Amino acid sequence: MGSPRRINLNRKDSVMHPDMETYLWITVKAFGFALVGIYATRIAFWAYEAMKWGV
């Protein structure tokens, strides 16, 4: 009866290089901010049009 092999889940050498993971996070965050900016701009334009027409 051998002892069961432990699987170390929090290994430092994960699938990606740590720097690559950081760059991926920066890219995801930048994409999210871009989406939020686009929606904010659309809402601002809609509010401007509504104000212009006095609705």
PEBELSUL-V280325 format. One record per pair of residues at least 12 apart in sequence whose ideal C-beta (glycine too) atoms are under 6 Angstrom apart, sorted by the first residue. I is the first residue (numbers start at 1). GAP is how many residues later the second one is. Records with the same first field share a line. If there is no record, write none. Layout:
I = GAP, GAP
This chain:
none
